[in-house]
Amino acid sequence: MKDFAREYHAKHLGNCAMSVAAAWLNAHESDPSEVEKFKTCGAGRAPDGLCGALYAATQFMPEKKDAIVQEFSRVAQGTLCKEIRSKTNMTCNDRVALAAEILSHLEEK
């Protein structure tokens, strides 16, 4: 899932949230048109200013939201798009990969 998300984002096929959504939907053989629901969640526009990649991850595993947020925040040094951008050298593509990796890891548990 991580590689799919990273590649989707790198090819500019969608924003950070759409890239995580596309990876999840691809891994679960779900309707790819669902990606469009995340079109407005990139560039710091996810609810409450969350990183779009993080927001998308929490939407696909809401029962694991706390664990997703905790691990994402630990690695990315925050949860808000602007906060992470100002604090770290972590690219949006790195955050997309991180969110997808967290989903994969939690799914295995």
DRENTORKOL-3810 file (N, C-alpha, C; in nm, 4 decimals):
REM DRENTORKOL-3810
@n.u->0.0826; n.v->-0.1185; n.w->0.0000; ca.u->0.0000; ca.v->0.0000; ca.w->0.0000; c.u->0.0879; c.v->0.1260; c.w->0.0000
@n.u->0.1948; n.v->0.1216; n.w->0.0747; ca.u->0.2857; ca.v->0.2364; ca.w->0.0847; c.u->0.3397; c.v->0.2772; c.w->-0.0525
@n.u->0.3896; n.v->0.1808; n.w->-0.1278; ca.u->0.4477; ca.v->0.2110; ca.w->-0.2589; c.u->0.3423; c.v->0.2636; c.w->-0.3564
@n.u->0.2240; n.v->0.2057; n.w->-0.3517; ca.u->0.1158; ca.v->0.2511; ca.w->-0.4388; c.u->0.0820; c.v->0.3967; c.w->-0.4077
@n.u->0.0681; n.v->0.4283; n.w->-0.2796; ca.u->0.0339; ca.v->0.5649; ca.w->-0.2382; c.u->0.1419; c.v->0.6636; c.w->-0.2801
@n.u->0.2668; n.v->0.6266; n.w->-0.2556; ca.u->0.3788; ca.v->0.7150; ca.w->-0.2894; c.u->0.3823; c.v->0.7420; c.w->-0.4405
@n.u->0.3642; n.v->0.6371; n.w->-0.5200; ca.u->0.3691; ca.v->0.6514; ca.w->-0.6656; c.u->0.2506; c.v->0.7330; c.w->-0.7182
@n.u->0.1337; n.v->0.7077; n.w->-0.6651; ca.u->0.0132; ca.v->0.7815; ca.w->-0.7050; c.u->0.0350; c.v->0.9312; c.w->-0.6823
@n.u->0.0895; n.v->0.9638; n.w->-0.5671; ca.u->0.1145; ca.v->1.1037; ca.w->-0.5329; c.u->0.2254; c.v->1.1625; c.w->-0.6195
@n.u->0.3322; n.v->1.0878; n.w->-0.6386; ca.u->0.4466; ca.v->1.1362; ca.w->-0.7168; c.u->0.4089; c.v->1.1643; c.w->-0.8621
@n.u->0.3149; n.v->1.0874; n.w->-0.9131; ca.u->0.2705; ca.v->1.1069; ca.w->-1.0521; c.u->0.1644; c.v->1.2170; c.w->-1.0636
@n.u->0.1373; n.v->1.2852; n.w->-0.9525; ca.u->0.0397; ca.v->1.3947; ca.w->-0.9487; c.u->-0.0995; c.v->1.3491; c.w->-0.9922
@n.u->-0.1343; n.v->1.2271; n.w->-0.9551; ca.u->-0.2672; ca.v->1.1753; ca.w->-0.9879; c.u->-0.3712; c.v->1.2238; c.w->-0.8874
@n.u->-0.3247; n.v->1.2732; n.w->-0.7743; ca.u->-0.4142; ca.v->1.3238; ca.w->-0.6713; c.u->-0.3353; c.v->1.3872; c.w->-0.5587
@n.u->-0.4058; n.v->1.4564; n.w->-0.4711; ca.u->-0.3404; ca.v->1.5188; ca.w->-0.3568; c.u->-0.3026; c.v->1.4133; c.w->-0.2521
@n.u->-0.2532; n.v->1.4583; n.w->-0.1393; ca.u->-0.2064; ca.v->1.3646; ca.w->-0.0362; c.u->-0.3190; c.v->1.2740; c.w->0.0144
@n.u->-0.4348; n.v->1.3321; n.w->0.0423; ca.u->-0.5471; ca.v->1.2524; ca.w->0.0918; c.u->-0.5963; c.v->1.1542; c.w->-0.0146
@n.u->-0.6054; n.v->1.2009; n.w->-0.1371; ca.u->-0.6497; ca.v->1.1145; ca.w->-0.2469; c.u->-0.5525; c.v->0.9992; c.w->-0.2689
@n.u->-0.4257; n.v->1.0242; n.w->-0.2494; ca.u->-0.3239; ca.v->0.9205; ca.w->-0.2707; c.u->-0.3361; c.v->0.8084; c.w->-0.1687
@n.u->-0.3591; n.v->0.8448; n.w->-0.0429; ca.u->-0.3796; ca.v->0.7429; ca.w->0.0611; c.u->-0.5097; c.v->0.6679; c.w->0.0338
@n.u->-0.6129; n.v->0.7411; n.w->-0.0029; ca.u->-0.7414; ca.v->0.6774; ca.w->-0.0348; c.u->-0.7275; c.v->0.5809; c.w->-0.1520
@n.u->-0.6577; n.v->0.6230; n.w->-0.2555; ca.u->-0.6390; ca.v->0.5371; ca.w->-0.3730; c.u->-0.5657; c.v->0.4089; c.w->-0.3362
@n.u->-0.4659; n.v->0.4212; n.w->-0.2510; ca.u->-0.3898; ca.v->0.3030; ca.w->-0.2088; c.u->-0.4778; c.v->0.2070; c.w->-0.1297
@n.u->-0.5567; n.v->0.2599; n.w->-0.0387; ca.u->-0.6464; ca.v->0.1765; ca.w->0.0421; c.u->-0.7492; c.v->0.1070; c.w->-0.0480
@n.u->-0.8113; n.v->0.1834; n.w->-0.1342; ca.u->-0.9141; ca.v->0.1280; ca.w->-0.2223; c.u->-0.8563; c.v->0.0234; c.w->-0.3166
@n.u->-0.7367; n.v->0.0471; n.w->-0.3659; ca.u->-0.6697; ca.v->-0.0498; ca.w->-0.4520; c.u->-0.6400; c.v->-0.1788; c.w->-0.3751
@n.u->-0.5889; n.v->-0.1656; n.w->-0.2553; ca.u->-0.5543; ca.v->-0.2831; ca.w->-0.1738; c.u->-0.6772; c.v->-0.3656; c.w->-0.1371
@n.u->-0.7917; n.v->-0.2992; n.w->-0.1283; ca.u->-0.9145; ca.v->-0.3681; ca.w->-0.0884; c.u->-1.0098; c.v->-0.3918; c.w->-0.2051
@n.u->-0.9578; n.v->-0.3697; n.w->-0.3263; ca.u->-1.0360; ca.v->-0.3915; ca.w->-0.4478; c.u->-1.1733; c.v->-0.3256; c.w->-0.4391
@n.u->-1.1712; n.v->-0.2009; n.w->-0.3930; ca.u->-1.2939; ca.v->-0.1225; ca.w->-0.3779; c.u->-1.3073; c.v->-0.0235; c.w->-0.4931
@n.u->-1.4199; n.v->0.0413; n.w->-0.4991; ca.u->-1.4507; ca.v->0.1354; ca.w->-0.6069; c.u->-1.3531; c.v->0.2535; c.w->-0.6071
@n.u->-1.2700; n.v->0.2653; n.w->-0.7105; ca.u->-1.1710; ca.v->0.3731; ca.w->-0.7146; c.u->-1.2319; c.v->0.5129; c.w->-0.7240
@n.u->-1.3576; n.v->0.5229; n.w->-0.7623; ca.u->-1.4199; ca.v->0.6555; ca.w->-0.7716; c.u->-1.4374; c.v->0.7195; c.w->-0.6336
@n.u->-1.4272; n.v->0.6396; n.w->-0.5286; ca.u->-1.4363; ca.v->0.6911; ca.w->-0.3915; c.u->-1.3237; c.v->0.7893; c.w->-0.3602
@n.u->-1.2154; n.v->0.7831; n.w->-0.4373; ca.u->-1.1013; ca.v->0.8731; ca.w->-0.4180; c.u->-1.1465; c.v->1.0187; c.w->-0.4272
@n.u->-1.2425; n.v->1.0451; n.w->-0.5128; ca.u->-1.2886; ca.v->1.1826; ca.w->-0.5360; c.u->-1.3424; c.v->1.2494; c.w->-0.4099
@n.u->-1.3869; n.v->1.1713; n.w->-0.3133; ca.u->-1.4372; ca.v->1.2272; ca.w->-0.1875; c.u->-1.3289; c.v->1.3054; c.w->-0.1136
@n.u->-1.2029; n.v->1.2792; n.w->-0.1470; ca.u->-1.0907; ca.v->1.3416; ca.w->-0.0769; c.u->-1.0274; c.v->1.4557; c.w->-0.1569
@n.u->-1.0918; n.v->1.4938; n.w->-0.2654; ca.u->-1.0366; ca.v->1.5962; ca.w->-0.3552; c.u->-1.0146; c.v->1.7304; c.w->-0.2856
@n.u->-1.0981; n.v->1.7630; n.w->-0.1905; ca.u->-1.0871; ca.v->1.8923; ca.w->-0.1219; c.u->-1.0034; c.v->1.8858; c.w->0.0057
@n.u->-0.9365; n.v->1.7749; n.w->0.0279; ca.u->-0.8641; ca.v->1.7560; ca.w->0.1545; c.u->-0.7128; c.v->1.7681; c.w->0.1426
@n.u->-0.6632; n.v->1.8230; n.w->0.0345; ca.u->-0.5191; ca.v->1.8407; ca.w->0.0183; c.u->-0.4770; c.v->1.9823; c.w->0.0531
@n.u->-0.3481; n.v->2.0054; n.w->0.0604; ca.u->-0.2904; ca.v->2.1392; ca.w->0.0816; c.u->-0.3415; c.v->2.2070; c.w->0.2084
@n.u->-0.3547; n.v->2.1290; n.w->0.3145; ca.u->-0.3965; ca.v->2.1859; ca.w->0.4424; c.u->-0.5453; c.v->2.2111; c.w->0.4558
@n.u->-0.6252; n.v->2.1581; n.w->0.3627; ca.u->-0.7699; ca.v->2.1826; ca.w->0.3650; c.u->-0.8508; c.v->2.0688; c.w->0.4259
@n.u->-0.7851; n.v->1.9688; n.w->0.4795; ca.u->-0.8585; ca.v->1.8621; ca.w->0.5485; c.u->-0.9219; c.v->1.9232; c.w->0.6742
@n.u->-1.0266; n.v->1.8615; n.w->0.7266; ca.u->-1.0899; ca.v->1.9156; ca.w->0.8470; c.u->-0.9888; c.v->1.9464; c.w->0.9577
@n.u->-1.0100; n.v->2.0585; n.w->1.0211; ca.u->-0.9271; ca.v->2.1052; ca.w->1.1333; c.u->-0.7816; c.v->2.1283; c.w->1.0951
@n.u->-0.7519; n.v->2.1395; n.w->0.9667; ca.u->-0.6151; ca.v->2.1646; ca.w->0.9226; c.u->-0.5234; c.v->2.0439; c.w->0.9282
@n.u->-0.5830; n.v->1.9260; n.w->0.9492; ca.u->-0.5023; ca.v->1.8033; ca.w->0.9540; c.u->-0.4281; c.v->1.7821; c.w->0.8234
@n.u->-0.3171; n.v->1.7129; n.w->0.8314; ca.u->-0.2493; ca.v->1.6661; ca.w->0.7113; c.u->-0.3501; c.v->1.5780; c.w->0.6374
@n.u->-0.3654; n.v->1.5994; n.w->0.5094; ca.u->-0.4623; ca.v->1.5230; ca.w->0.4318; c.u->-0.4358; c.v->1.3738; c.w->0.4312
@n.u->-0.3087; n.v->1.3364; n.w->0.4292; ca.u->-0.2732; ca.v->1.1939; ca.w->0.4317; c.u->-0.3200; c.v->1.1303; c.w->0.5621
@n.u->-0.2991; n.v->1.2011; n.w->0.6719; ca.u->-0.3442; ca.v->1.1520; ca.w->0.8025; c.u->-0.4963; c.v->1.1445; c.w->0.8063
@n.u->-0.5619; n.v->1.2487; n.w->0.7596; ca.u->-0.7079; ca.v->1.2508; ca.w->0.7591; c.u->-0.7643; c.v->1.1311; c.w->0.6832
@n.u->-0.7127; n.v->1.1056; n.w->0.5648; ca.u->-0.7618; ca.v->0.9926; ca.w->0.4851; c.u->-0.7410; c.v->0.8610; c.w->0.5588
@n.u->-0.6251; n.v->0.8451; n.w->0.6195; ca.u->-0.5972; ca.v->0.7207; ca.w->0.6931; c.u->-0.7002; c.v->0.6987; c.w->0.8034
@n.u->-0.7358; n.v->0.8049; n.w->0.8747; ca.u->-0.8322; ca.v->0.7892; ca.w->0.9845; c.u->-0.9721; c.v->0.7575; c.w->0.9331
@n.u->-1.0016; n.v->0.7954; n.w->0.8111; ca.u->-1.1339; ca.v->0.7678; ca.w->0.7547; c.u->-1.1515; c.v->0.6214; c.w->0.7169
@n.u->-1.0424; n.v->0.5546; n.w->0.6860; ca.u->-1.0522; ca.v->0.4147; ca.w->0.6456; c.u->-1.0418; c.v->0.3170; c.w->0.7619
@n.u->-0.9880; n.v->0.3634; n.w->0.8737; ca.u->-0.9826; ca.v->0.2787; ca.w->0.9935; c.u->-1.0233; c.v->0.3627; c.w->1.1145
@n.u->-1.1482; n.v->0.4084; n.w->1.1177; ca.u->-1.1898; ca.v->0.4970; ca.w->1.2271; c.u->-1.1769; c.v->0.4334; c.w->1.3651
@n.u->-1.1884; n.v->0.3027; n.w->1.3702; ca.u->-1.1754; ca.v->0.2334; ca.w->1.4986; c.u->-1.0319; c.v->0.2360; c.w->1.5508
@n.u->-0.9379; n.v->0.2701; n.w->1.4658; ca.u->-0.7958; ca.v->0.2772; ca.w->1.5044; c.u->-0.7439; c.v->0.4209; c.w->1.4968
@n.u->-0.8356; n.v->0.5156; n.w->1.4960; ca.u->-0.7978; ca.v->0.6562; ca.w->1.4777; c.u->-0.6906; c.v->0.7010; c.w->1.5768
@n.u->-0.7078; n.v->0.6701; n.w->1.7043; ca.u->-0.6106; ca.v->0.7145; ca.w->1.8049; c.u->-0.4716; c.v->0.6597; c.w->1.7769
@n.u->-0.4626; n.v->0.5340; n.w->1.7408; ca.u->-0.3328; ca.v->0.4718; ca.w->1.7112; c.u->-0.2708; c.v->0.5330; c.w->1.5858
@n.u->-0.3533; n.v->0.5603; n.w->1.4862; ca.u->-0.3039; ca.v->0.6215; ca.w->1.3622; c.u->-0.2477; c.v->0.7599; c.w->1.3918
@n.u->-0.3242; n.v->0.8406; n.w->1.4628; ca.u->-0.2822; ca.v->0.9773; ca.w->1.4949; c.u->-0.1557; c.v->0.9765; c.w->1.5793
@n.u->-0.1504; n.v->0.8894; n.w->1.6779; ca.u->-0.0336; ca.v->0.8831; ca.w->1.7665; c.u->0.0936; c.v->0.8478; c.w->1.6890
@n.u->0.0878; n.v->0.7458; n.w->1.6065; ca.u->0.2067; ca.v->0.7039; ca.w->1.5320; c.u->0.2451; c.v->0.8075; c.w->1.4263
@n.u->0.1473; n.v->0.8611; n.w->1.3585; ca.u->0.1752; ca.v->0.9627; ca.w->1.2567; c.u->0.2415; c.v->1.0844; c.w->1.3213
@n.u->0.1858; n.v->1.1293; n.w->1.4317; ca.u->0.2394; ca.v->1.2458; ca.w->1.5021; c.u->0.3806; c.v->1.2212; c.w->1.5532
@n.u->0.4061; n.v->1.1018; n.w->1.6006; ca.u->0.5391; ca.v->1.0673; ca.w->1.6512; c.u->0.6436; c.v->1.0787; c.w->1.5406
@n.u->0.6123; n.v->1.0256; n.w->1.4248; ca.u->0.7082; ca.v->1.0245; ca.w->1.3143; c.u->0.7143; c.v->1.1604; c.w->1.2432
@n.u->0.5988; n.v->1.2189; n.w->1.2169; ca.u->0.5930; ca.v->1.3439; ca.w->1.1401; c.u->0.6115; c.v->1.4689; c.w->1.2265
@n.u->0.6134; n.v->1.4501; n.w->1.3565; ca.u->0.6277; ca.v->1.5603; ca.w->1.4524; c.u->0.5091; c.v->1.6556; c.w->1.4504
@n.u->0.3926; n.v->1.6011; n.w->1.4278; ca.u->0.2713; ca.v->1.6808; ca.w->1.4309; c.u->0.1608; c.v->1.6165; c.w->1.3502
@n.u->0.0451; n.v->1.6813; n.w->1.3532; ca.u->-0.0704; ca.v->1.6299; ca.w->1.2798; c.u->-0.1280; c.v->1.7325; c.w->1.1825
@n.u->-0.0961; n.v->1.8573; n.w->1.2028; ca.u->-0.1486; ca.v->1.9634; ca.w->1.1172; c.u->-0.0554; c.v->1.9874; c.w->0.9995
@n.u->-0.1131; n.v->2.0065; n.w->0.8836; ca.u->-0.0345; ca.v->2.0243; ca.w->0.7617; c.u->0.0687; c.v->2.1363; c.w->0.7773
@n.u->0.0251; n.v->2.2537; n.w->0.8146; ca.u->0.1158; ca.v->2.3685; ca.w->0.8263; c.u->0.2215; c.v->2.3455; c.w->0.9336
@n.u->0.1815; n.v->2.2821; n.w->1.0423; ca.u->0.2734; ca.v->2.2537; ca.w->1.1528; c.u->0.3869; c.v->2.1621; c.w->1.1060
@n.u->0.3526; n.v->2.0581; n.w->1.0352; ca.u->0.4532; ca.v->1.9626; ca.w->0.9885; c.u->0.5439; c.v->2.0281; c.w->0.8848
@n.u->0.4850; n.v->2.1028; n.w->0.7950; ca.u->0.5643; ca.v->2.1695; ca.w->0.6905; c.u->0.6676; c.v->2.2646; c.w->0.7498
@n.u->0.6312; n.v->2.3328; n.w->0.8578; ca.u->0.7236; ca.v->2.4305; ca.w->0.9157; c.u->0.8284; c.v->2.3669; c.w->1.0063
@n.u->0.8001; n.v->2.2489; n.w->1.0595; ca.u->0.8901; ca.v->2.1844; ca.w->1.1557; c.u->0.9900; c.v->2.0874; c.w->1.0946
@n.u->0.9532; n.v->2.0240; n.w->0.9855; ca.u->1.0345; ca.v->1.9127; ca.w->0.9357; c.u->1.0700; c.v->1.9286; c.w->0.7885
@n.u->1.1607; n.v->1.8452; n.w->0.7463; ca.u->1.1953; ca.v->1.8365; ca.w->0.6041; c.u->1.1158; c.v->1.7255; c.w->0.5361
@n.u->1.0177; n.v->1.6726; n.w->0.6059; ca.u->0.9370; ca.v->1.5635; ca.w->0.5536; c.u->0.8476; c.v->1.6161; c.w->0.4410
@n.u->0.8597; n.v->1.5561; n.w->0.3246; ca.u->0.7790; ca.v->1.6001; ca.w->0.2108; c.u->0.6363; c.v->1.5474; c.w->0.2215
@n.u->0.5488; n.v->1.6033; n.w->0.1423; ca.u->0.4115; ca.v->1.5522; ca.w->0.1367; c.u->0.4124; c.v->1.4062; c.w->0.0926
@n.u->0.4990; n.v->1.3731; n.w->-0.0018; ca.u->0.5080; ca.v->1.2353; ca.w->-0.0489; c.u->0.5526; c.v->1.1425; c.w->0.0641
@n.u->0.6425; n.v->1.1892; n.w->0.1492; ca.u->0.6850; ca.v->1.1100; ca.w->0.2653; c.u->0.5684; c.v->1.0871; c.w->0.3607
@n.u->0.4856; n.v->1.1885; n.w->0.3789; ca.u->0.3710; ca.v->1.1757; ca.w->0.4698; c.u->0.2640; c.v->1.0836; c.w->0.4121
@n.u->0.2482; n.v->1.0869; n.w->0.2813; ca.u->0.1559; ca.v->0.9944; ca.w->0.2140; c.u->0.2018; c.v->0.8509; c.w->0.2393
@n.u->0.3304; n.v->0.8264; n.w->0.2200; ca.u->0.3862; ca.v->0.6924; ca.w->0.2420; c.u->0.3706; c.v->0.6508; c.w->0.3873
@n.u->0.3947; n.v->0.7431; n.w->0.4793; ca.u->0.3818; ca.v->0.7131; ca.w->0.6222; c.u->0.2387; c.v->0.6735; c.w->0.6569
@n.u->0.1422; n.v->0.7504; n.w->0.6120; ca.u->0.0021; ca.v->0.7198; ca.w->0.6425; c.u->-0.0381; c.v->0.5830; c.w->0.5879
@n.u->0.0025; n.v->0.5533; n.w->0.4662; ca.u->-0.0295; ca.v->0.4231; ca.w->0.4063; c.u->0.0404; c.v->0.3099; c.w->0.4805
@n.u->0.1634; n.v->0.3347; n.w->0.5223; ca.u->0.2381; ca.v->0.2331; ca.w->0.5966; c.u->0.1723; c.v->0.2042; c.w->0.7314
@n.u->0.1252; n.v->0.3076; n.w->0.7985; ca.u->0.0563; ca.v->0.2895; ca.w->0.9266; c.u->-0.0701; c.v->0.2068; c.w->0.9064
@n.u->-0.1468; n.v->0.2374; n.w->0.8030; ca.u->-0.2675; ca.v->0.1588; ca.w->0.7743; c.u->-0.2329; c.v->0.0121; c.w->0.7519
@n.u->-0.1312; n.v->-0.0122; n.w->0.6725; ca.u->-0.0899; ca.v->-0.1508; ca.w->0.6449; c.u->-0.0506; c.v->-0.2226; c.w->0.7725
@n.u->0.0271; n.v->-0.1547; n.w->0.8543; ca.u->0.0750; ca.v->-0.2148; ca.w->0.9792; c.u->-0.0419; c.v->-0.2467; c.w->1.0733
@n.u->-0.1335; n.v->-0.1538; n.w->1.0884; ca.u->-0.2467; ca.v->-0.1757; ca.w->1.1784; c.u->-0.3412; c.v->-0.2831; c.w->1.1262
@n.u->-0.3485; n.v->-0.2952; n.w->0.9963; ca.u->-0.4334; ca.v->-0.3983; ca.w->0.9368; c.u->-0.3805; c.v->-0.5383; c.w->0.9661
@n.u->-0.2495; n.v->-0.5490; n.w->0.9773; ca.u->-0.1868; ca.v->-0.6791; ca.w->1.0034; c.u->-0.2106; c.v->-0.7266; c.w->1.1458
@n.u->-0.2431; n.v->-0.6347; n.w->1.2353; ca.u->-0.2624; ca.v->-0.6707; ca.w->1.3768; c.u->-0.3947; c.v->-0.7383; c.w->1.3995
END
